[in-house]
Amino acid sequence: MTLPLLLLLILAAMALAYQLVRKQAIKKVGGITGIKQLHSLPAYYGYYAALWVGIPALLILLLWFGLQERIITALMVDQLPAALTAGQSSGQISLIINDIKNLATGNITSGTITEDIQAAADHYARLQGIATMALWTLILAAGLAGMSLAWRRAKPDFRARNRVENTVLVVMIVFSSIAIVTTLGIVLSVMFESILFFQKIPWTEFFFGTEWSPQIALRADQVASSGAFGAIPLFTGTLLISAIAMLVAVPIGLFSAIYLSEYAAPAVRGLAKPLLEILAGIPTVVYGFFAALTVAPYIRELGEGMGLNVASESALAAGLVMGIMIIPFVSSLSDDVINAVPQSMRDGSHALGATQSETIRRVIFPAALPGIVGGVLLAVSRAIGETMIVVMAAGLAANLTANPLDSVTTVTVQIVTLLTGDQEFDSAKTLAAFALGLTLFVVTLALNIIALHIVRKYREQYE
């Protein structure tokens, strides 16, 4: 049974518990006329029952789906024949386990299906069935226990409202903490894998090396016998493409926002703003096709006509199209911030004899600068994290160059490339993706801290 259907049944059980316990509380005081004898409104008794039925069931469901796969996999691995795992590395064993799961679920396997693998897949499927039955049994038992508790407490002197409000407060605190816990989990997981990478590859080679060739070399005369992991070309390519994109997006987006908020007529603004924001809804793969099939060939033909050597996939093509893609991020946010500047500041400037352009330059723009900086930072983050456009328009070559007419690659593209397909997470090639991700996280965090300092400085001046 699918998870959505299971959640729907839990919600139905909560609704049933609400109705039954609510009626039970009213019945305890002799009907509707005796409601004043209850400590809380009848609805709170129903809410209390619904919470006691739903929360334990949802907690069991959450823990079950978090632990079920690990437990079933461990039980399956314990039953694997020794001949199937003897002499295999942890990465190869992971591939065997993945084939067993794919076979049990009807997906495509990467290797030959032997009798041992077929038997393991059948055993895995049986364990899945047992786990499903056990899950239903536990959820049913928890729901009945919660219903029984709420039913017994449906008395006139029971403080149902206080219990419900305290429970909701705890739930809100837990939900508000999810973002923090998730962030810590992401950072710690990436950091752990990065530490494993730096145990294999010196950090000096990673941060200061100028050769990026993460594949394991087959011959000693290739670039490094164990691969080259110098990330300088990746950082350079990321900065180059992002800089080109920002040179396109920031002026166009900012001037568009100023025109739409200060100069455009309401009819023009009502038409132009939605059309401009349509750019944000176009899939990035479509931008990639546009860059690869239109922009890149045009730049190459234009450069060749001027006597320049232009690669078929260039940083300039990717940066220009990426800049067009993130124009709405700058324009929309800047427009909202400019419109949020109090009208009294505009009126005061005009009363002192300033023209509209002087008012924009000396009053509105400085007051809106913190919000504009936030919009630009969002656009920078969007540019740094883009992948599809770079793959299709800039290529995969890790070239150390500042020439926008050459082919380059970025950090995000290499992360995707390194983690595509079945990987062994005990090799430096795969672990390099986590080191790249951690470096990108640290750089972005540093930029945000600097931006927050700038925003606070201007906020203190204009608030």
C-alpha positions in Angstrom: 0.0 0.0 0.0 1.4 3.4 -1.0 2.4 6.0 1.5 -0.2 8.6 0.4 -3.0 6.1 1.0 -1.6 5.3 4.4 -1.5 9.0 5.3 -5.1 9.4 4.1 -6.2 6.6 6.3 -4.5 8.1 9.3 -6.2 11.4 8.6 -9.5 9.6 8.4 -8.9 7.9 11.7 -8.1 11.3 13.3 -11.4 12.8 12.0 -13.3 9.8 13.3 -11.6 10.1 16.7 -12.5 13.8 16.8 -16.2 13.2 16.2 -16.5 10.3 18.7 -14.7 11.9 21.6 -16.4 15.3 21.0 -19.8 13.6 21.3 -18.6 11.6 24.3 -17.7 14.8 26.1 -21.1 16.4 25.4 -22.8 13.2 26.5 -20.9 13.3 29.9 -22.7 16.6 30.8 -26.1 15.5 29.6 -26.2 17.0 26.1 -25.8 20.4 24.5 -27.6 22.2 27.4 -24.8 21.1 29.8 -21.8 22.3 27.8 -21.1 25.0 30.3 -20.1 22.3 32.8 -17.1 21.4 30.6 -13.8 23.0 31.3 -13.1 23.4 27.6 -15.2 23.6 24.5 -16.3 20.2 23.1 -14.1 20.7 20.0 -11.0 20.7 22.2 -11.8 17.2 23.5 -12.1 16.1 19.8 -8.8 17.8 18.9 -7.2 16.0 21.9 -8.4 12.7 20.6 -7.3 13.4 17.0 -3.8 14.4 18.2 -3.4 11.2 20.3 -4.5 9.1 17.3 -2.5 10.9 14.7 0.8 11.9 16.3 1.9 8.5 17.5 0.9 6.9 14.2 2.8 9.6 12.2 5.9 9.2 14.5 5.8 5.4 14.0 5.5 5.9 10.3 8.4 8.4 10.2 10.7 6.2 12.3 9.7 3.1 10.3 10.5 4.5 6.9 13.7 5.9 8.3 14.9 2.5 9.7 13.1 -0.1 7.6 15.4 -0.1 4.6 18.5 -0.3 6.8 17.2 -3.2 8.9 15.9 -5.1 5.9 19.2 -4.6 4.1 21.2 -5.7 7.1 19.1 -8.9 7.4 19.4 -9.6 3.7 23.2 -9.1 3.8 23.5 -11.5 6.7 21.9 -14.2 4.6 24.1 -13.7 1.5 26.4 -16.6 0.7 30.0 -16.2 1.5 31.0 -16.9 -2.1 29.0 -13.9 -3.3 30.9 -11.4 -1.0 34.3 -13.0 -0.5 37.1 -10.8 -1.7 34.8 -7.9 -2.6 35.4 -4.3 -1.6 32.7 -2.3 0.2 31.9 -0.5 -3.0 31.5 -3.8 -5.0 29.3 -5.2 -2.2 27.1 -2.1 -2.5 26.7 -2.7 -6.2 25.6 -6.3 -5.5 23.1 -5.1 -2.9 21.8 -2.6 -5.4 21.3 -5.3 -8.1 19.4 -7.4 -5.6 17.1 -4.6 -4.7 16.5 -3.7 -8.4 15.7 -7.3 -9.2 13.3 -7.5 -6.3 11.5 -4.4 -7.4 11.5 -5.2 -11.1 14.1 -2.7 -12.2 17.1 -3.2 -14.5 20.2 -4.8 -12.9 23.8 -4.0 -13.9 25.1 -7.5 -13.8 24.3 -11.1 -14.5 21.5 -12.6 -12.4 22.8 -15.7 -10.6 20.9 -18.2 -8.4 22.3 -16.6 -5.3 21.3 -13.1 -6.4 17.8 -14.4 -7.3 17.4 -16.1 -3.9 18.6 -12.9 -2.1 16.0 -10.9 -4.1 13.2 -13.2 -3.1 14.3 -13.0 0.5 14.4 -9.2 0.3 10.8 -9.2 -1.1 9.6 -11.4 1.7 11.2 -9.1 4.3 9.4 -6.1 2.7 6.1 -7.9 3.0 6.7 -8.7 6.7 7.7 -5.1 7.3 4.5 -3.8 5.7 2.3 -6.1 7.9 4.3 -5.1 11.0 3.9 -1.4 10.2 0.1 -1.7 9.9 -0.1 -3.6 13.1 1.9 -1.0 15.0 -0.1 1.9 13.6 -3.4 0.3 14.4 -2.3 -0.5 18.0 -1.0 3.1 18.5 -4.3 4.5 17.1 -6.4 2.3 19.3 -4.3 3.1 22.4 -4.5 6.9 21.8 -8.3 6.7 21.2 -8.8 4.7 24.4 -6.8 7.3 26.4 -8.7 10.2 25.0 -12.0 8.5 25.5 -11.2 7.9 29.2 -10.2 11.5 29.7 -13.3 13.0 28.1 -14.6 14.3 31.5 -16.0 17.7 32.5 -13.0 18.6 34.6 -10.3 17.6 32.1 -8.3 20.6 30.8 -8.5 19.7 27.1 -7.8 23.2 25.8 -4.6 23.5 27.8 -3.4 20.1 26.7 -4.2 20.8 23.0 -2.5 24.2 23.0 0.7 22.8 24.7 0.8 20.0 22.2 0.4 22.3 19.2 3.2 24.6 20.7 5.5 21.6 20.9 4.7 20.6 17.3 5.4 24.2 16.1 8.8 24.2 17.9 9.7 20.9 16.4 8.8 22.1 12.9 10.7 25.3 13.3 13.8 23.3 14.3 13.6 21.1 11.2 15.4 23.7 9.0 18.2 24.0 11.6 18.6 20.3 12.0 18.5 19.7 8.3 21.2 22.3 7.7 23.4 20.8 10.3 22.9 17.3 8.9 23.8 18.5 5.4 27.0 20.2 6.6 28.1 17.3 8.8 27.5 14.7 6.1 29.4 16.7 3.5 32.1 17.5 6.0 32.6 13.8 6.9 32.9 12.7 3.3 35.3 15.6 2.6 37.5 14.6 5.5 37.8 11.1 3.9 38.7 12.8 0.6 41.5 14.9 2.2 42.9 11.8 3.9 43.5 10.4 0.4 44.4 13.7 -1.4 46.5 16.5 0.2 44.4 19.7 0.6 47.2 21.7 -0.9 46.9 19.8 -4.2 43.1 20.3 -4.1 43.1 24.0 -3.4 46.2 25.0 -5.3 46.5 22.4 -8.0 45.9 23.5 -11.6 45.2 20.1 -13.2 41.7 18.5 -12.8 41.6 14.9 -14.0 39.6 12.9 -11.4 39.5 9.7 -13.4 41.9 7.1 -12.2 44.7 6.8 -14.7 45.4 3.5 -16.4 49.0 4.1 -17.3 51.8 5.7 -15.4 52.5 8.3 -18.2 49.0 9.8 -17.8 48.2 12.9 -15.8 49.1 11.6 -12.3 49.0 7.9 -11.7 46.1 8.3 -9.2 44.3 11.2 -10.9 44.8 14.9 -10.6 42.5 16.8 -8.2 43.5 20.5 -8.6 40.3 22.4 -8.3 41.6 25.8 -9.4 40.2 25.4 -13.0 36.8 24.6 -11.6 36.7 27.7 -9.4 38.0 29.9 -12.2 35.3 28.6 -14.6 32.6 29.1 -12.0 33.7 32.7 -11.3 34.0 33.5 -15.0 30.6 32.3 -16.0 28.9 33.8 -12.9 30.7 37.1 -13.6 29.4 37.2 -17.2 25.9 36.3 -16.1 25.9 39.1 -13.4 27.2 41.6 -15.9 24.1 40.9 -18.0 21.5 40.4 -15.3 22.3 43.1 -12.8 22.1 46.2 -15.1 19.2 44.9 -17.1 17.3 43.7 -14.1 17.9 46.8 -12.0 17.1 49.3 -14.7 14.0 47.3 -15.5 12.9 47.5 -11.9 13.5 51.3 -11.7 11.5 51.9 -14.9 8.6 49.7 -13.9 8.3 51.1 -10.4 9.0 54.8 -11.1 8.4 55.6 -14.8 6.1 53.1 -16.4 2.3 53.7 -16.6 0.1 51.3 -14.7 -1.0 49.7 -17.9 2.5 49.2 -19.1 3.6 47.9 -15.7 0.7 45.4 -15.6 1.8 44.0 -18.9 5.6 44.2 -18.7 6.1 42.8 -15.3 4.3 39.4 -15.9 6.0 39.1 -19.2 9.4 39.7 -17.6 8.8 37.1 -14.9 7.9 34.5 -17.5 11.6 34.1 -17.9 11.9 32.6 -14.4 9.4 29.9 -15.4 11.3 28.6 -18.4 13.1 25.3 -17.6 16.8 25.6 -17.5 17.2 22.8 -20.1 15.3 25.0 -22.6 17.9 27.8 -21.9 20.6 25.2 -22.4 19.2 24.3 -25.9 18.9 28.0 -26.7 22.5 28.5 -25.7 23.9 25.5 -27.5 21.9 25.8 -30.7 21.6 29.6 -31.2 23.9 31.7 -29.0 27.1 29.6 -29.1 27.1 29.2 -33.0 26.4 32.9 -33.4 29.2 33.9 -31.1 31.6 31.4 -32.9 30.6 32.8 -36.3 30.9 36.4 -35.0 34.3 35.7 -33.5 35.7 34.0 -36.6 34.5 36.9 -38.7 36.7 39.1 -36.4 39.7 36.8 -36.6 39.2 35.4 -33.1 39.6 31.7 -32.1 36.2 30.8 -30.5 35.5 27.4 -29.1 32.2 25.7 -30.1 31.3 25.7 -26.4 32.3 28.8 -24.6 32.0 30.5 -21.2 30.6 33.6 -23.0 27.6 31.7 -24.4 26.8 30.1 -21.1 27.2 33.3 -19.2 25.0 35.4 -21.6 22.1 32.9 -21.5 22.5 32.4 -17.7 22.3 36.2 -17.3 19.1 36.3 -19.3 17.7 33.5 -17.1 18.3 35.3 -13.8 17.1 38.7 -14.9 13.7 38.1 -13.2 15.4 37.4 -9.9 17.1 40.8 -9.8 14.2 42.7 -11.4 11.3 41.3 -9.4 13.0 41.6 -6.0 14.4 45.0 -6.8 11.0 46.2 -7.9 9.3 45.0 -4.7 12.0 46.7 -2.6 11.8 50.0 -4.5 8.0 50.0 -4.2 8.4 49.4 -0.4 10.2 52.7 0.1 7.7 55.0 1.8 6.0 57.5 -0.4 6.7 60.2 2.1 10.4 60.1 1.2 9.5 60.7 -2.5 7.2 63.5 -1.5 9.8 65.1 0.7 12.4 65.0 -2.1 10.1 66.5 -4.6 9.1 69.2 -2.1 12.7 70.2 -1.8 12.9 70.7 -5.6 14.6 67.5 -6.6 13.7 66.0 -10.0 12.5 62.5 -10.4 15.9 61.2 -11.5 17.6 62.9 -8.6 15.0 61.5 -6.2 15.7 58.0 -7.5 19.5 58.5 -7.3 19.8 60.2 -3.9 16.7 59.0 -2.0 15.0 55.9 -3.3 18.1 53.9 -4.4 20.1 54.4 -1.2 17.0 53.5 0.9 16.3 50.4 -1.2 20.0 49.3 -1.4 19.8 46.6 1.3 16.9 44.8 -0.5 18.7 45.3 -3.9 21.8 43.7 -2.5 19.7 40.8 -1.3 18.2 40.3 -4.7 21.7 40.4 -6.3 22.9 37.8 -3.9 20.0 35.6 -4.7 20.9 35.9 -8.4 24.6 35.1 -7.6 23.5 32.0 -5.8 21.3 31.0 -8.7 24.2 31.6 -11.2 26.7 29.6 -9.1 24.3 26.6 -8.7 23.3 26.4 -12.4 24.3 23.2 -14.1 22.3 22.5 -17.3 23.2 25.6 -19.2 26.9 25.1 -18.4 26.8 21.5 -19.5 25.2 22.3 -22.8 26.9 25.6 -23.7 30.2 25.7 -21.9 31.2 22.0 -21.9 33.0 19.7 -19.5 36.6 20.7 -20.1 38.4 21.9 -17.0 40.5 24.6 -18.6 42.4 27.2 -16.5 41.7 30.3 -18.5 40.2 33.8 -18.1 39.3 33.9 -21.8 35.4 33.9 -22.1 35.8 32.5 -25.6 37.3 29.2 -24.3 35.4 26.1 -23.1 35.3 25.8 -19.3 33.4 23.9 -16.6 32.0 24.7 -13.1 32.0 23.2 -9.7 28.3 22.1 -9.9 28.8 20.4 -13.3 31.7 18.4 -12.0 29.7 17.4 -8.9 27.0 16.0 -11.1 29.5 14.3 -13.3 31.3 12.6 -10.5 28.1 11.3 -8.8 26.4 10.0 -12.0 25.8 6.3 -12.1 26.9 3.6 -9.6 29.8 4.9 -7.6 32.2 3.6 -5.0 32.3 5.9 -2.1 35.7 4.8 -1.0 37.5 6.2 -4.0 39.0 9.7 -4.2 37.1 10.3 -7.5 33.7 10.1 -5.9 34.7 11.8 -2.6 36.0 14.7 -4.6 32.4 15.8 -5.3 31.9 16.3 -1.5 35.0 18.3 -1.2 33.8 20.5 -4.0 30.4 20.9 -2.4 32.0 21.8 1.0 34.2 24.4 -0.6 31.2 25.9 -2.5 29.3 26.0 0.8 32.0 27.8 2.7 32.5 30.4 -0.1 28.8 31.1 -0.3 28.6 31.4 3.5 31.5 33.9 3.5 29.8 36.0 0.8 26.5 36.0 2.7 28.3 37.2 5.9 29.9 40.0 4.0 26.6 41.0 2.4 24.8 41.0 5.7 27.5 43.4 7.1 26.9 45.7 4.2 23.1 45.5 4.6 23.3 46.3 8.3 25.5 49.3 7.6 23.0 50.9 5.2 20.0 49.9 7.3 21.4 51.8 10.3 21.8 54.8 8.1 18.3 54.9 6.6 15.9 53.4 9.2 
